[in-house]
Amino acid sequence: MNRALDALELTAEQRARVPEVMAGLLRGMATEGRPELPAA
């Protein structure tokens, strides 16, 4: 996972949002089969 994030060359701000985004995606898949994306 870290290699993928490194390859994307995310800013520190973008990288800090990864846990929030991933948690929403996993929650959405578990409850509805759809990702739940945070507001951009």
Backbone bond lengths (Angstrom), bond angles and torsions (degrees), N, CA, C in turn:
res aa  C-N    CA-C-N  psi(-1)  N-CA   C-N-CA  omega(-1)  CA-C   N-CA-C  phi
1 M - - - 1.441 - - 1.529 110.67 -
2 N 1.330 115.86 -45.03 1.464 118.52 179.55 1.520 112.03 -62.99
3 R 1.318 116.94 -35.16 1.476 119.28 177.99 1.519 110.44 -64.19
4 A 1.318 117.22 -40.02 1.464 120.96 178.03 1.522 110.32 -63.59
5 L 1.335 116.17 -44.19 1.464 119.57 179.20 1.525 111.05 -64.37
6 D 1.313 117.16 -39.67 1.460 120.81 177.20 1.523 110.68 -62.84
7 A 1.305 117.20 -42.24 1.463 121.51 -178.53 1.531 111.73 -65.11
8 L 1.328 117.32 -29.68 1.461 121.25 178.60 1.525 112.78 -75.26
9 E 1.333 116.46 -14.74 1.460 121.97 179.21 1.526 111.52 52.90
10 L 1.329 115.90 49.20 1.452 121.42 179.85 1.523 110.53 -70.60
11 T 1.324 115.00 151.29 1.459 119.28 173.00 1.528 107.30 -71.34
12 A 1.328 116.47 166.04 1.463 120.78 178.38 1.535 110.11 -59.98
13 E 1.319 116.96 -38.57 1.468 121.42 179.28 1.534 110.74 -64.56
14 Q 1.327 116.75 -45.17 1.467 120.33 178.80 1.522 110.83 -63.90
15 R 1.299 116.17 -44.01 1.467 120.20 -178.66 1.529 111.39 -64.43
16 A 1.313 117.21 -33.71 1.461 121.40 178.69 1.532 111.49 -66.18
17 R 1.332 117.68 -24.56 1.459 121.71 179.93 1.526 113.39 -83.95
18 V 1.329 117.37 -11.23 1.464 121.31 -177.12 1.532 112.52 -53.07
19 P 1.324 120.39 -49.97 1.471 119.07 -179.48 1.533 113.21 -59.34
20 E 1.328 117.25 -40.02 1.465 121.62 178.88 1.531 111.06 -63.63
21 V 1.319 115.58 -46.53 1.463 120.32 -178.92 1.528 110.88 -65.23
22 M 1.318 116.79 -46.38 1.463 120.33 -179.50 1.521 111.48 -62.79
23 A 1.331 117.48 -40.27 1.463 120.87 178.93 1.523 110.13 -61.47
24 G 1.318 117.29 -42.99 1.461 120.89 178.32 1.514 112.30 -63.92
25 L 1.319 116.25 -42.25 1.464 120.14 178.40 1.526 111.13 -62.36
26 L 1.312 116.88 -45.86 1.467 120.67 -178.95 1.526 111.67 -66.59
27 R 1.343 117.17 -40.12 1.473 120.21 176.70 1.521 110.75 -61.08
28 G 1.316 115.82 -45.11 1.463 120.23 -179.06 1.516 112.12 -62.92
29 M 1.309 116.81 -41.38 1.472 119.89 179.25 1.516 111.00 -67.48
30 A 1.323 117.34 -36.11 1.463 121.04 -177.96 1.524 111.76 -72.89
31 T 1.329 117.50 -34.52 1.466 119.59 -174.71 1.512 113.91 -94.87
32 E 1.309 117.80 -37.71 1.455 120.29 -174.25 1.521 114.12 -128.55
33 G 1.302 116.12 -5.74 1.460 118.53 -174.61 1.513 112.29 78.56
34 R 1.344 115.84 6.08 1.470 120.25 179.21 1.518 109.36 -125.60
35 P 1.343 117.02 145.03 1.462 118.86 177.45 1.518 111.19 -70.59
36 E 1.310 115.39 147.13 1.453 122.85 176.20 1.521 106.57 -111.11
37 L 1.321 116.87 100.83 1.459 120.83 -175.45 1.520 110.33 -90.63
38 P 1.330 116.85 138.82 1.465 118.84 176.03 1.518 109.62 -69.63
39 A 1.318 117.06 157.62 1.452 121.12 177.73 1.520 110.02 -63.02
40 A 1.305 115.51 139.96 1.475 120.64 -178.33 1.503 110.99 -78.55
